[in-house]
Structures are given as structure tokens and as C-alpha cells.
């Protein structure tokens, strides 16, 4: 008999299964406390109310001040195991479209959706061919056994929808295709999607980018997102090996920073920032925009003043110099093909000549593993592990968003986020010859930030950019809900999981014995 929805009915069913003492042991516990940061040195920059002259730029190479917080994303209330084969409400297939960041978010949402519907998740599909022009898919990018094992307390995951037998005939169960609404609420999954799943046995949600609302009024489901994003989604060994080689080579000469330089044709066309380009380049951008985005009247000056134009490479270099970094600073660039090429990169390289990317920093053997989606994955890992990360365009569906959230979770690693809206008038004054106090004005903007420390999430900041406080805890909290867990929570979850697994095996043995008995009776009758 299928389980009822994720709620009281589910809770009552699992309570009847296990001893009461197990329920008591689990309540209030938090599992999987992660403290991956190797340095406990605080930066003291987690607040925006300090003076520019007090900032020691060399301290930016350290992690931000944690204020006693550390990452912890496991359940803090009773968390029953996922449904077994006989209890599942059906199978959930999804197709994750977009770039690496959108796909990771979609995978997280798929796991949460499966949990909400008490469904079995089919390994998510990645739409790599249309965006990246490769066919590596989930199996080619992520460590699948690790993914399934890490989430075994949360959802049941299978490689494909199994075959079913009816009236003695075996056939593959066909998933009913649905286009989910953008940012669909939990109620859409518990009503519309679940109804279709129960009717057809399996549903296929496509496309699945941004198809579950980020704001969910259930911290347990938010923590599940973090478990998927920061624990279960581990890249395949060859990607991790390549990334580690690059990081080790960069770090062999001291600290290094990474920059996501979002100055590619698709972003520039989307933003509508054309005026700085040649007439021929503008034609290319306008054509791309007409073919890929909704028609809209865009005025360059207006777009720039509201912070919608990506920073140019030269502007990034001027920001770094104003902050206090010198031309010996080693920089790893994560980006696609920069639009305008060398003409835009030259001023940046003149300011900071020690620039690297995943094709230049290592020996030639690295290149074969750094193409397409895998190349983006390598960039992701190098940026995650860098001492400082600077995103130059943090918009929706952007590589940098997930990375900023991961660095926050990974020990509050320093992130410097330029405020393009506040910087725009400063750069525009400079272009018009008004250069007085330029660097001081840039510093005042840049030092008014949290630098990767814990901070309240304020709209439109994404949960994937900042999962504080749901996915963090404190050893000595003021709020009881923020208390860090004891160390034995995994033992408790494993015990509950094993009790369900044992019951399922007993049911299978019982069913097998019944079949054997029936066969013996039939043979005797013959």
C-alpha cells in the first residue's frame, strides 16, 4: 500500500515501526556537522560598519569570521527513512537543463520533490547536449555511487524506471510527461504532481530548472537541499584529480584568488550592454539577443546605472588595484570565451599579468579532461578551493551563485562581491575624466560587504547563494534551534534505516514462501 503524503500520516506510520526510544533519540538531533575549513583564523569583516582605513587587505587571504557558526545540514527533528519499493507512490524522472549551476540546483530540487511525494527518484538527466554540446550526462560528471549512498536516509534512487509485470506480460513503465510551473510551491507537488504519479506510476518533469520554489517554510527540506548540494554531488575522480593538480600548482607559490569573469556573448546579449563594442560586435550581440531572449527596449546607460551590465575585465583589474592587491597577485580565471577577446583582456593583464586558467596552469594532459561540462566542473572546484573568490556578475542562473553558497558552507571562505550598481557611477565619472578620489570611492563600496561571513539572507539573494541559518549551527547558541548535534546521529539514522530494510527483507521472504507454497500445491494437484 503506498504511503500517504509527507506529513503526519507518514510520521505515524514510521512511529509504529520503530521503538519509542528511537524516536526520542532522534528528536532535536542534527547530523552531518561539517567543518571543512582548515583555518580558524577570523577575518573580522563580517559586518559592514567598519572604516576603510581599518582594513588590513592581507587578512582577506584568510577565511571570514564565523562568529561561532559552522556548517551542519542534517535533520533536527524526526526524519523517517525513504519509502521502500512496496511503499513508494511512484517514480520521478526529471531533465535538468541549463548550465552547471542550474543543473546542481535542479538536482537538489528533484531530491526534495521526491521526498515531498514519497517517491522513488530516477537518476536525474542532464541536458548537456544542447548547452554544452557533449553527452557526458550525470554518469560522466558526478560520482553516482557516492550520490546514492549519501542520500540513502533521504530518498530511494534507482538508475531507471523498472519493468512491470501485468497479466503475465512484462513491459517498461512509461512516465507521464508534465511541464511543471516555474518556482512551483510544495503544494503543487503534493497535489497535481502526486495525483498524476499515482495514476500513471511514474512522471517525467521537463524542463526542471527553477521548478521548485526556493522559499520553503520547512527547514528540514532546506537542509536536505544542502545535503544534496554540498555532500552528495561530488564530481567524478578524474575531475577531482585534475582540480587538485591545478590547485596544488597554484598554491605552491602562495595564495591565489579565482575570478568568474562573466563577459561572454550570451550574458552581454541578455544584459543589453552593447555600447562599448564596435558596430560589427553590436550586430552580433543584437542578433543573438533577438534569437534567444524576449524583445525589450534596453538603454545602455540606464542598464549600467542599475547594475545590470557585467563588469569589464579592465574594471575588475581597477577594483583589485583599488582594494590593495599588487601585480604579483596570482589569479585563476574561470570563464568561457570572452567577447571582444584580447582588446578587453589587455588592460586587465597589464595590471595583473599572473593570470591562469585550466588550460594554462597545468601540463597538456589536463586539457583532455577540461572540456564542456567537465571543464566547468574543474573551474567550479578550483574556485571553491581558492583563497579568495570574486564573482563579477551574480545574477539568476549563474555559475557564481551556487559557488558563493558552497564557499560559505565550506568554512566561510572569503568572497569579494562587487556591487555593480554602486560602482557604476564611479566608473562612469572616471570615463568622463573625473578621477578625483577614484580608488577611495571604490574601496568604500568594496569594503561595505560581509566578505563571505554568515549574514542574513535578504531577497533577492538565493538560498543556494546563502543557506544561513538553516544549514548552520552553533556550539553555544542563544537560540536552541541553532544548537549543534551530538556525534552519534548517524548511528541513530542508520539504525532506523536498517530496521526498515530488515522489515522489507522479511516481507520479501514471506512473499517468496507464499509463492513456493502455492507452487507446491499446484504441482500436487497436477
Helices and strands as residue ranges (DSSP letters): H 8-17, H 20-26, E 33-34, G 52-54, G 57-61, E 69-72, E 91-96, H 100-116, E 120-122, E 125-126, H 128-132, H 137-141, H 144-150, E 156-158, E 163-166, E 169-172, E 176-178, H 186-188, I 189-193, H 194-200, E 202-205, H 219-227, I 228-232, H 237-251, E 257-260, H 265-271, H 279-292, H 300-305, H 313-323, E 331-334, H 342-351, E 355-356, G 364-369, H 372-385, E 388-391, H 399-409, E 414-415, H 420-431, H 438-446, E 472-474, G 480-482, H 489-525
